């Protein structure tokens, strides 16, 4: 087709490669459009022979490779559009296309810099290089392209300061540099771009204040400066931007009050206002109410105070109002639904609203989202609220709501989320809840509700979350047929009064990630089917009456992070299969009847943070391999029958904050204890067979709050370094063989509330300063050599036995007398020894 001028094959389903000799067969070709097909492979270099081509468009295909250098020989090319492909490489050579008007290479994989030579494209009108992997600074020569109207460079890795970029492209209407790594301040020269209708500098690293000159862009319709590090106040002159319809300056470090009439204009052209920053203060300006065309108002995550002005209700086109996460107060507003019939979203969570829920909310026929959690709202759910049948999300957690959940709840047929947790609700869950076919999340936790679970709950087949913890629910969980809830992800029934066994139907919920049934009255054995729930990350069945052995199938739960089976009546060994749970962070098997030894293979649990085997019947030694659990913060196995020594490897776990092994038969010394510098509370090693002196290095555990070493075989003096434990609240060294004086400096431990050194061999006066005046005589019982006003003999009486460590210099003569007496006594002793020994 020698005379072919235009070939348009776009928007089809062509595949294969672009024909290589298309221009050889059509030497007069001017327009080639192949966009929106399935062409693949590289761009044929032969296209460089299309000398008459002015338009080449092949966007939305699967082209790969680089831009062939021969392509830049088409000097007549005016429009080059290859967006949405998989092209790579750089733009070197692009400046040869001097007639180029449109360059669209967005959404590819291009890299490298924009070459300085791009400034030679004086006719360029549109530049689209968005969504690539390009980097480097923006070339100052870009300002030579005087005809540029659109510059779209978003989602790349461009860096450098905007101040190096000359703002002399006066015809530019659309400038998008969002999602890059640009730094520095927004230059005041930006105000010279008078033709701009859209400016996006979001998601960079820009600093400084918003320049006042930006208010000169009177044609601006969209302004997005969000997700930077901008500071200072919002310029009040923004009210000059009469055509502004979208403003987003959220996620910066702005401060001060919202300027009155920030986007105010007489004809109400503003439709969206996003001020979701984190530092705005002051009251919400009533002049915002004059924006009668406003549809979305987002003032969330600030420090705004005062009331929501009534004038906001005059915005009849308002669709969404988000004032959450502020310090707003006053009565919860109800007038919005009367004057804003289109209102669909009302978010007021995390404020200080008080009073009851206004009945007028029920007239919000379009309302889909109502979130007023974490306030001081009280009273009951008004009957009128059940008339808001479009509701999809009703969220009032952490308030003071009372009363019952009315049977009218069945009217909310569109409800997806119901969150009334952390209130004072009472009564039962009504059977009508089964009518909420779309319900995905049910949160009624931390209330005072009671009664059995309604069997109709199994009709809510879309349920993902059931959270009913900390109530007074009773009866059998099996009342609900969980096998119909295929999407169930979280079942949280902690701390209620449920009875019976764990229902078998739960094991049909194959998507379950959290099973929390602790703190009930459940009985029976753990089912091997627990291993079928392969996505479980949290299992909490503690504080029940479960019996039997831990099934080895539990080792199939490879995603498990936390396993709590504490406070039951489980017996037998720890199954070796538990050591397969290599992602485990928490393992709590305390307060059961488990026996055997601690498996050495537990050292495979490298991420373990809390490990508690207390109050069982374990025997044998502590496996040294536990030292490989280098992330442990809490380790407890008290009240067992463990023997041997504390392995040195334990002292290498520097992350440990709590170490508790009381009431065992552990022996050895405290050597190495000072390595556990992060110990906070507690260090409990009482009622064991630990021997030796308390090492002075114990004073290095500066954060320790509980030190309990009672009922061991410790001897020597209480080291002075104990006085360095300034956070100590409990010190129990009773029932050992400690000698010497109680260090005076212990009275500097201002947080000490429990102190016991009874039944040792201490001597001298007891401390009287600081907290010590609060301790009674039982703290010192069984130390006949101690004295003080609190005890039966005063230190000044003849009965008091002086402490050797407290002898003054003028008592040195008594030492000489004692030495002579000792020699005489020793000589007699040797003689007696020779007399007695033959009789043995």
C-alpha positions in Angstrom: 0.0 0.0 0.0 2.4 2.6 -1.3 -0.2 5.4 -0.9 -1.1 4.6 2.7 -1.1 7.7 4.9 -3.0 6.7 8.1 -3.0 3.2 9.7 -5.2 3.0 12.8 -5.4 -0.5 14.3 -5.9 0.6 17.9 -8.4 -0.9 20.4 -8.3 -4.4 19.1 -6.7 -7.7 20.2 -3.8 -7.9 17.9 -0.8 -10.0 19.1 2.7 -10.7 18.0 5.4 -8.2 17.1 5.0 -4.9 15.3 5.7 -5.5 11.7 9.3 -4.6 10.8 8.9 -3.4 7.2 5.7 -1.4 7.7 7.4 1.8 6.4 9.1 0.1 3.5 5.7 -0.9 2.2 4.1 2.4 3.1 6.6 5.1 2.5 4.0 7.9 2.8 2.8 6.8 6.2 2.0 9.8 8.4 0.0 8.3 11.3 0.5 4.9 12.9 -1.8 4.0 15.8 -1.5 0.6 17.4 -2.5 1.4 21.0 -4.6 -0.9 23.2 -3.7 -4.2 21.7 -1.4 -7.1 22.8 1.7 -6.5 20.7 4.9 -7.8 22.3 8.6 -7.8 21.7 10.8 -4.8 21.1 10.1 -1.7 18.9 11.5 -2.5 15.5 14.5 -0.2 14.5 13.1 -0.2 11.0 10.5 2.3 12.2 13.3 4.8 11.9 12.8 4.7 8.2 9.3 6.2 8.4 10.6 9.6 7.5 7.1 11.1 6.9 5.7 9.8 10.2 4.2 12.5 12.4 2.3 10.4 14.9 3.4 7.1 16.5 1.1 5.7 19.2 1.5 2.1 20.6 0.5 2.6 24.2 -1.2 -0.2 26.3 0.6 -3.1 24.8 3.3 -5.5 26.1 6.3 -3.9 24.3 9.7 -4.4 25.9 13.3 -3.5 25.4 14.7 -0.1 24.9 13.9 2.8 22.6 15.9 2.0 19.4 18.2 4.9 18.5 17.0 4.7 14.9 13.6 5.9 16.2 15.1 9.3 16.8 15.8 9.6 13.1 12.1 10.4 12.4 12.7 14.1 12.5 9.1 14.8 11.5 7.6 13.1 14.5 5.2 15.3 16.5 3.5 12.7 18.7 5.2 9.8 20.4 3.0 7.8 22.7 4.3 4.5 24.1 2.8 4.6 27.6 1.8 1.5 29.6 4.4 -0.9 28.2 7.5 -2.5 29.7 10.1 -0.4 28.0 13.5 0.2 29.7 16.6 2.2 29.1 17.2 6.0 28.9 16.0 8.9 26.9 19.4 9.6 25.3 18.8 10.9 21.7 15.3 12.3 22.4 16.5 15.8 21.5 16.8 14.8 17.8 12.9 14.9 17.6 12.8 18.7 17.4 9.2 18.8 16.1 7.9 16.8 19.0 4.7 18.2 20.6 3.6 15.2 22.7 5.9 12.8 24.5 4.1 10.1 26.5 6.3 7.3 27.9 4.5 7.0 31.2 4.1 3.7 33.1 7.1 1.9 31.8 10.4 0.9 33.3 12.6 3.8 32.0 15.6 4.8 34.1 18.3 7.4 34.1 18.1 11.2 34.0 16.1 13.5 31.9 18.8 14.7 29.5 19.7 18.4 29.5 19.2 18.4 25.8 15.4 18.1 26.3 15.4 21.9 26.3 15.9 21.7 22.5 12.3 20.5 22.1 11.0 24.0 21.9 7.6 22.8 20.5 6.9 20.3 23.3 3.4 20.7 24.7 3.0 17.6 26.8 5.6 15.6 28.7 4.5 12.4 30.4 7.2 10.3 32.1 5.2 9.3 35.2 5.5 5.9 36.9 9.0 5.0 35.7 12.3 4.5 37.5 13.9 7.7 36.4 16.2 9.6 38.8 18.5 12.6 39.1 17.7 16.3 39.3 15.2 18.0 37.1 17.2 19.7 34.3 17.0 23.5 34.4 16.8 23.4 30.5 13.2 22.1 30.9 12.3 25.8 31.3 13.4 26.3 27.7 10.4 24.4 26.6 8.2 27.5 26.6 5.1 25.8 25.2 4.8 23.1 27.8 1.3 22.9 29.3 1.5 19.4 31.0 4.4 18.1 32.9 3.7 14.7 34.6 6.7 13.2 36.3 5.0 11.6 39.3 6.1 8.3 40.8 9.8 8.3 40.0 13.0 8.9 41.9 13.8 12.4 41.0 15.7 14.3 43.6 17.3 17.7 44.2 15.8 21.0 45.1 13.0 22.7 43.2 14.8 26.0 43.6 17.3 24.9 40.9 14.4 24.5 38.5 13.5 27.8 36.7 9.8 28.5 36.9 9.5 30.2 33.5 7.1 27.8 31.8 4.3 30.4 31.9 1.8 28.4 29.8 2.0 25.3 32.1 -1.5 24.3 33.3 -0.7 20.9 34.9 2.4 20.2 37.0 2.6 16.9 38.8 5.9 16.0 40.6 4.3 13.9 43.3 5.9 10.7 44.8 9.5 11.6 44.2 12.5 12.5 46.4 12.5 16.2 45.9 13.9 18.3 48.8 14.3 21.9 49.9 11.6 24.5 50.0 8.8 25.3 47.6 10.3 28.3 45.7 8.3 31.5 45.8 8.8 31.6 42.0 6.0 29.0 41.8 3.6 31.9 41.9 4.7 32.9 38.4 3.0 29.9 36.9 -0.3 31.9 36.5 -1.8 29.4 34.1 -1.7 26.4 36.5 -4.9 24.7 37.1 -3.4 21.6 38.9 -0.3 21.5 41.1 0.8 18.2 42.8 4.0 18.2 44.9 2.8 15.5 47.3 4.8 12.7 48.8 8.2 14.3 48.6 10.7 15.5 51.2 9.8 19.2 50.9 10.4 21.5 53.9 9.8 25.1 54.9 6.5 27.0 54.7 3.9 27.1 52.0 4.9 30.3 50.1 2.5 33.1 50.0 3.1 33.4 46.3 1.1 30.2 45.8 -2.0 32.3 46.4 -1.3 34.1 43.1 -2.3 30.9 41.2 -5.8 32.2 40.8 -6.7 29.5 38.2 -5.8 26.7 40.5 -8.5 24.0 40.8 -6.4 21.2 42.5 -3.6 21.7 45.0 -1.9 18.7 46.7 1.0 19.3 49.0 0.3 16.4 51.3 2.9 14.0 52.8 5.8 16.3 53.0 7.5 18.1 56.0 6.0 21.5 55.5 5.8 23.8 58.6 4.3 27.0 59.6 0.8 28.3 59.1 -1.6 27.8 56.2 -1.6 31.1 54.2 -4.8 33.0 54.7 -4.6 34.3 51.2 -5.6 30.9 49.9 -9.1 32.3 49.9 -8.1 34.1 46.6 -8.2 30.8 44.8 -11.8 31.0 43.8 -11.7 28.0 41.4 -10.1 25.6 43.9 -12.1 22.4 44.2 -9.6 20.0 45.8 -7.1 20.9 48.5 -4.9 18.4 50.3 -2.2 19.5 52.7 -2.5 16.6 55.1 0.4 14.8 56.8 2.7 17.7 57.2 3.8 19.6 60.3 1.6 22.6 59.8 0.4 24.6 62.8 -1.9 27.4 63.8 -5.6 27.8 63.2 -7.5 27.0 60.1 -7.8 30.3 58.3 -11.3 31.7 58.0 -12.6 31.1 54.5 -9.6 29.0 53.5 -11.4 28.1 50.3 -14.3 30.4 50.7 -15.9 32.0 47.6 -19.3 33.6 47.0 -20.5 31.0 44.6 -19.4 28.0 46.6 -17.1 26.4 44.0 -15.1 24.3 46.6 -16.2 20.7 46.7 -13.4 18.9 48.7 -11.3 20.2 51.6 -8.6 17.9 53.0 -6.9 19.3 56.1 -6.0 16.0 57.7 -2.7 17.3 59.2 -1.4 16.7 62.7 -0.8 20.2 64.2 -3.7 22.5 63.4 -5.1 24.2 66.5 -7.9 26.6 67.4 -11.6 26.4 66.5 -13.2 25.4 63.3 -14.1 28.5 61.4 -17.9 29.0 61.0 -17.2 30.6 57.6 -16.7 27.1 56.2 -20.4 26.9 56.3 -20.6 29.3 53.4 -19.1 26.7 51.1 -22.5 25.5 50.0 -21.1 23.2 47.3 -18.8 21.4 49.6 -19.1 17.7 49.5 -16.2 16.4 51.5 -14.7 18.0 54.6 -11.8 16.3 56.3 -10.4 17.9 59.4 -9.2 14.7 61.1 -6.0 14.2 63.1 -5.4 17.7 64.4 -5.7 19.5 67.7 -8.9 21.4 67.0 -11.0 22.3 69.9 -14.4 23.8 70.7 -17.7 22.9 69.1 -18.6 21.9 65.6 -20.1 25.1 64.3 -23.8 24.9 63.5 -23.1 26.7 60.2 -21.6 23.5 58.8 -25.1 22.1 58.7 -25.9 24.7 56.0 -23.8 22.7 53.5 -26.7 20.9 51.8 -24.4 19.1 49.4 -22.2 17.7 52.1 -21.6 14.0 51.6 -18.8 13.3 54.1 -17.6 15.0 57.3 -14.6 13.7 59.1 -13.6 15.5 62.3 -12.1 12.5 64.1 -9.0 12.6 66.2 -9.2 16.1 67.6 -10.3 17.7 70.9 -13.7 18.8 69.9 -16.3 18.9 72.7 -20.0 19.7 73.4 -23.1 17.7 72.6 -22.9 15.2 69.8 -24.4 17.2 66.8 -27.6 15.9 65.3 -28.6 18.7 63.0 -26.5 17.6 60.1 -29.0 15.1 58.9 -31.8 17.7 58.8 -29.9 20.3 56.8 -27.6 17.9 54.9 -29.9 15.3 53.4 -27.0 13.9 51.3 -24.8 13.1 54.2 -23.3 9.6 53.9 -20.3 9.6 56.2 -20.1 11.2 59.7 -16.8 10.5 61.6 -16.4 12.1 65.0 -14.3 9.4 66.8 -11.5 10.3 69.3 -12.9 13.6 70.6 -14.6 14.7 73.8 -18.3 14.8 72.7 -20.8 14.2 75.4 -24.5 13.7 75.9 -26.8 11.2 74.3 -27.1 10.2 70.7 -29.5 12.7 69.1 -32.7 11.1 67.8 -32.4 13.3 64.7 -29.6 10.9 63.4 -32.5 8.6 62.5 -33.6 11.0 59.7 -30.2 10.5 57.9 -31.8 8.4 55.2 -28.5 8.3 53.2 -26.1 7.8 56.1 -23.9 4.8 55.6 -21.0 5.4 58.0 -21.5 6.7 61.6 -18.3 6.6 63.7 -18.4 8.3 67.1 -16.1 6.0 69.1 -13.8 7.1 72.0 -15.9 10.0 73.3 -18.1 10.5 76.3 -21.4 9.7 74.7 -24.0 8.3 77.1 -27.6 7.2 77.3 -29.2 4.5 75.2 -29.4 3.8 71.5 -32.5 5.9 70.5 -35.3 4.0 68.8 -35.1 6.5 65.9 -31.6 5.4 65.1 -33.0 2.1 63.8 -34.7 4.1 61.0 -31.3 4.8 59.5 -31.6 1.7 57.3 -28.8 2.7 54.9 -26.2 2.2 57.7 -23.3 0.0 56.7 -21.0 0.9 59.6 -22.1 1.9 63.1 -19.2 2.4 65.5 -19.5 3.8 69.1 -16.7 1.9 71.0 -15.3 3.3 74.3 -18.2 5.5 75.4 -20.8 5.3 78.2 -23.7 3.8 76.4 -26.2 1.9 78.4 -29.4 -0.1 77.9 -30.0 -3.1 75.7 -29.4 -4.0 72.1 -33.0 -3.7 70.8 -34.6 -6.3 68.5 -35.1 -3.5 66.0 -31.4 -4.1 65.1 -32.9 -6.4 62.4 -33.8 -3.3 60.4 -30.2 -2.5 59.7 -30.2 -5.0 56.8 -27.2 -3.2 55.1 -25.0 -3.2 58.2 -21.5 -4.5 57.6 -19.8 -3.3 60.8 -21.4 -3.1 64.3 -19.0 -1.9 66.9 -20.4 -1.1 70.4 -17.5 -2.4 72.4 -16.2 -0.9 75.6 -19.6 0.5 76.8 -22.1 -0.4 79.6 -24.6 -2.2 77.5 -26.6 -5.0 79.1 -29.1 -7.6 78.1 -28.9 -10.3 75.5 -28.0 -10.4 71.8 -31.4 -10.4 70.1 -32.3 -13.2 67.7 -33.0 -10.6 65.1 -29.3 -10.3 64.5 -29.6 -13.2 62.1 -31.3 -10.8 59.7 -28.0 -8.9 59.2 -27.0 -11.0 56.2 -24.2 -8.5 55.2 -22.6 -8.3 58.7 -18.9 -8.8 58.7 -17.7 -7.4 62.0 -19.5 -7.8 65.3 -17.8 -6.0 68.3 -19.7 -6.1 71.6 -16.7 -6.7 73.8 -16.2 -5.2 77.3 -19.9 -4.6 78.2 -22.2 -6.2 80.7 -24.2 -8.3 78.3 -25.4 -11.8 79.3 -27.4 -14.8 78.1 -26.7 -17.4 75.5 -25.5 -16.8 72.0 -28.4 -16.7 69.6 -28.4 -19.6 67.2 -29.4 -17.2 64.5 -25.8 -15.8 64.5 -25.0 -18.7 62.2 -27.2 -17.0 59.5 -24.7 -14.1 59.3 -22.6 -16.0 56.8 -20.4 -13.1 55.9 -19.0 -12.7 59.4 -15.3 -12.1 59.6 -14.9 -10.9 63.2 -16.9 -11.9 66.3 -15.6 -10.1 69.4 -17.6 -10.6 72.5 -14.9 -10.7 75.2 -15.3 -9.5 78.8 -19.0 -9.9 79.2 -21.2 -12.3 81.1 -22.4 -14.5 78.3 -23.1 -18.1 79.3 -24.4 -21.4 78.0 -22.7 -23.5 75.3 -20.8 -22.0 72.5 -22.1 -24.8 70.4 -25.5 -23.1 70.2 -24.0 -21.4 67.1 -23.3 -23.6 64.1 -19.9 -22.2 63.1 -19.6 -24.4 60.0 -21.7 -21.8 58.1 -19.3 -19.0 58.8 -16.7 -19.9 56.2 -15.2 -16.4 56.2 -14.7 -16.2 60.0 -11.3 -14.8 60.8 -11.4 -13.9 64.4 -13.4 -15.5 67.2 -12.9 -13.7 70.5 -15.0 -14.9 73.4 -12.5 -14.3 76.2 -13.6 -13.8 79.8 -17.2 -14.9 79.8 -19.1 -17.7 81.5 -19.4 -20.1 78.6 -19.7 -23.8 79.4 -19.5 -27.1 77.5 -16.8 -28.1 75.1 -15.1 -26.3 72.2 -17.6 -27.0 69.5 -16.5 -29.2 66.6 -18.1 -26.9 64.1 -15.3 -24.3 64.8 -12.8 -26.6 63.1 -14.7 -26.0 59.8 -13.7 -22.3 59.9 -10.6 -22.9 57.8 -9.9 -19.1 57.5 -9.7 -18.6 61.3 -6.6 -16.7 62.4 -7.4 -16.0 66.0 -9.3 -18.4 68.4 -9.6 -16.8 71.8 -11.7 -18.7 74.4 -9.7 -18.1 77.6 -11.3 -17.3 80.9 -14.5 -19.4 80.6 -15.7 -22.7 82.0 -15.0 -24.9 79.1 -14.2 -28.6 79.7 -13.2 -31.6 77.6 -10.1 -32.4 75.7 -8.2 -30.5 73.0 -9.3 -31.9 69.7 -6.7 -33.1 67.2 -8.8 -31.2 64.6 -7.2 -28.0 65.9 -4.4 -28.8 63.5 -6.8 -28.3 60.6 -6.9 -24.6 61.2 -3.6 -24.0 59.3 -3.9 -20.2 59.3 -4.2 -19.7 63.1 -1.8 -17.1 64.5 -3.4 -16.8 68.0 -4.7 -19.6 70.1 -5.9 -18.6 73.6 -7.6 -21.4 75.6 -6.2 -20.6 79.1 -8.2 -20.3 82.3 -10.7 -23.1 81.5 -11.1 -26.7 82.8 -9.6 -28.5 79.8 -8.1 -32.0 80.4 -6.0 -34.5 78.6 -2.8 -34.2 76.7 -1.7 -31.5 74.2 -2.4 -33.1 70.8 0.7 -33.4 68.6 -1.3 -32.0 65.7 -0.8 -28.6 67.2 2.6 -28.7 65.5 0.8 -28.3 62.2 -0.1 -24.6 63.0 3.0 -23.3 61.2 1.7 -19.7 61.3 1.1 -19.6 65.0 2.5 -16.6 66.9 0.9 -17.1 70.3 -0.2 -20.2 72.2 -1.8 -19.9 75.6 -3.0 -23.1 77.3 -2.4 -21.9 80.8 -4.5 -22.6 83.9 -6.2 -25.8 82.8 -5.7 -29.5 83.9 -3.7 -30.7 81.0 -1.2 -33.5 81.7 1.6 -35.4 80.0 4.7 -34.2 78.2 5.1 -31.2 76.0 4.8 -32.7 72.5 7.9 -32.5 70.4 5.7 -31.2 67.6 5.5 -27.8 69.4 9.1 -27.3 68.4 7.9 -27.0 64.7 6.1 -23.7 65.5 9.1 -21.7 64.5 7.2 -18.4 64.3 6.0 -18.6 67.9 6.4 -15.5 70.0 4.5 -16.5 73.1 4.2 -19.9 74.7 2.3 -20.1 77.9 1.7 -23.6 79.4 1.7 -22.5 83.0 -0.6 -23.8 85.8 -1.3 -27.3 84.4 -0.2 -30.8 85.4 2.4 -31.2 82.7 5.3 -33.6 83.5 8.5 -34.8 81.9 11.5 -32.6 81.0 11.6 -29.3 79.1 12.3 -30.4 75.4 15.8 -29.4 74.3 14.5 -28.8 70.8 12.7 -25.7 72.0 15.8 -23.9 71.0 14.4 -24.0 67.5 11.9 -21.3 68.5 14.2 -18.4 67.6 11.5 -15.7 67.8 10.2 -16.7 71.2 9.6 -13.7 73.4 7.6 -15.1 76.3 8.0 -18.6 77.7 6.1 -19.7 80.8 6.0 -23.2 82.3 5.3 -22.2 85.9 3.2 -24.3 88.2 3.6 -27.7 86.6 5.5 -30.9 87.5 8.5 -30.6 85.2 11.7 -32.2 86.3 15.2 -32.5 85.0 17.5 -29.6 84.2 17.0 -26.4 82.3 18.2 -27.1 78.7 21.2 -24.9 77.8 19.7 -24.6 74.3 17.2 -22.1 75.6 20.1 -19.6 75.3 19.6 -19.7 71.5 16.2 -18.0 72.0 18.0 -14.7 71.9 14.8 -12.6 71.7 13.3 -13.9 75.0 12.0 -11.1 77.3 10.2 -13.2 79.8 11.2 -16.7 81.0 9.4 -18.4 83.9 9.4 -22.0 85.1 8.8 -21.5 88.8 7.0 -24.1 91.1 8.2 -27.2 89.4 10.8 -29.8 90.3 13.7 -28.6 88.1 17.2 -29.4 89.2 20.7 -28.7 88.1 22.2 -25.2 87.7 21.1 -22.2 85.8 23.0 -22.7 82.5 25.5 -20.1 81.6 23.8 -19.8 78.2 20.8 -18.2 79.8 22.9 -15.2 80.9 23.7 -14.5 77.2 20.0 -13.6 76.5 20.5 -9.9 77.0 16.9 -9.1 76.0 15.5 -10.8 79.1 13.4 -8.5 81.3 11.8 -11.1 83.5 13.5 -14.2 84.9 11.5 -16.4 87.3 12.4 -19.8 88.6 11.3 -19.9 92.3 10.4 -23.1 94.2 12.5 -25.6 92.3 15.7 -27.4 93.3 18.1 -25.3 91.3 21.6 -25.1 92.6 24.8 -23.2 91.7 25.7 -19.6 92.1 24.5 -16.2 90.7 27.7 -15.8 88.7 26.9 -14.2 85.4 23.6 -12.6 86.5 25.0 -9.1 85.7 24.9 -9.8 82.0 21.1 -9.5 82.1 21.3 -5.8 82.1 17.7 -5.3 80.8 16.0 -7.2 83.6 13.1 -5.0 84.8 10.8 -7.3 86.8 11.1 -9.7 88.3 14.2 -11.7 89.2 12.7 -14.5 91.2 15.0 -17.3 92.2 13.6 -18.0 95.8 13.2 -21.4 97.4 16.0 -23.2 95.5 19.5 -24.4 96.5 21.5 -21.5 95.2 24.8 -21.0 97.1 27.6 -18.5 97.3 27.6 -14.8 97.8 25.4 -12.2 96.2 27.8 -10.9 93.5 28.5 -7.1 93.7 27.7 -7.0 89.9 24.0 -7.3 90.8 24.0 -3.6 91.2 24.4 -3.2 87.4 20.7 -4.4 86.9 19.6 -0.7 87.3 16.1 -1.3 86.0 15.2 -4.2 88.4 12.1 -3.7 90.4 11.7 -7.1 92.1 14.6 -9.1 93.6 13.5 -12.2 95.3 16.3 -14.6 96.5 14.7 -16.0 99.6 15.1 -19.5 101.0 18.4 -20.4 99.4 21.9 -21.0 100.8 23.4 -17.6 100.1 26.1 -16.3 102.5 28.3 -13.3 102.9 27.3 -9.7 103.2 24.6 -7.8 101.3 26.7 -6.0 98.7 26.6 -2.2 98.8 25.8 -2.2 95.1 22.2 -3.3 95.8 21.7 0.4 96.7 22.2 1.2 93.0 18.9 -0.5 92.2 17.0 2.7 92.4 13.9 1.3 90.8 13.6 -1.6 93.3 10.1 -2.1 94.8 10.5 -5.5 96.4 13.7 -6.9 98.0 13.4 -10.4 99.6 16.6 -12.0 100.9 15.0 -13.8 103.8 16.0 -17.4 105.0 19.6 -17.4 103.9 22.9 -17.2 105.8 23.7 -13.6 105.1 26.0 -11.8 107.6 27.2 -8.3 108.2 25.2 -5.1 108.4 22.2 -3.9 106.4 23.7 -1.2 104.1 22.6 2.3 105.3 22.2 3.5 101.7 19.2 1.2 101.2 17.1 4.0 102.6 17.8 5.8 99.2 15.6 3.2 97.5 12.5 5.5 97.5 10.2 3.1 95.6 10.9 0.2 98.0 7.6 -1.0 99.4 8.4 -4.6 100.4 11.5 -5.5 102.3 12.4 -8.8 104.0 15.8 -10.0 105.4 14.4 -12.2 108.1 16.1 -15.4 109.3 19.7 -14.6 108.4 22.7 -13.7 110.6 22.7 -10.0 110.1 24.0 -7.6 112.7 24.1 -3.9 113.7 21.4 -1.2 113.5 18.5 -1.4 111.1 18.1 1.6 108.6 15.6 4.2 109.7 15.4 6.6 106.8 13.4 6.6 103.6 10.9 3.8 103.3 12.2 1.9 106.2 9.9 3.5 108.8 7.1 1.7 107.0 8.4 -1.9 107.6 7.5 -3.8 110.7 9.5 -6.2 112.8 8.7 -9.2 110.7 11.1 -7.9 108.0 14.0 -8.5 110.5 12.9 -11.5 112.5 15.4 -14.3 113.2 18.4 -11.9 113.2 19.4 -11.8 116.9 22.3 -9.4 116.3 20.2 -6.6 114.8 19.2 -3.7 116.9 17.1 -0.5 116.6 14.2 1.3 118.2 11.8 -0.9 116.2 13.3 -4.1 117.7 13.3 -5.5 121.2 16.7 -4.1 122.0 18.1 -0.7 121.3 21.5 -0.2 119.7 22.6 1.9 122.8 21.8 -0.9 125.3 24.3 -3.2 126.7 22.6 -6.1 125.0 23.2 -4.7 121.5 25.9 -6.6 119.6 28.0 -4.1 117.6 28.6 -4.7 114.0 32.2 -5.4 113.1 31.8 -3.2 110.1 30.7 -0.2 112.2 33.6 -0.2 114.8 35.1 3.2 115.1 38.8 3.9 115.2 38.8 4.4 119.0 37.8 0.7 119.4 41.1 -0.5 118.0 42.4 -1.4 121.5 39.6 -4.0 121.8 41.0 -5.6 118.6 44.3 -6.2 120.3 42.7 -7.8 123.3 40.6 -10.0 121.1 43.8 -11.1 119.2 45.5 -12.2 122.4 42.4 -14.1 123.6 42.1 -15.8 120.2 45.7 -17.2 120.4 45.1 -18.6 123.9 41.8 -20.1 122.8 43.3 -21.5 119.6 46.1 -23.2 121.5 43.7 -24.9 123.9 41.6 -25.9 121.0 44.5 -27.7 119.4 45.2 -29.6 122.5 41.6 -30.7 122.9 41.5 -31.8 119.3 44.4 -34.2 119.9 42.6 -35.6 122.9 39.3 -36.1 121.3 40.3 -37.4 117.9 41.5 -40.9 119.1 38.1 -41.6 120.5 36.4 -41.3 117.0 
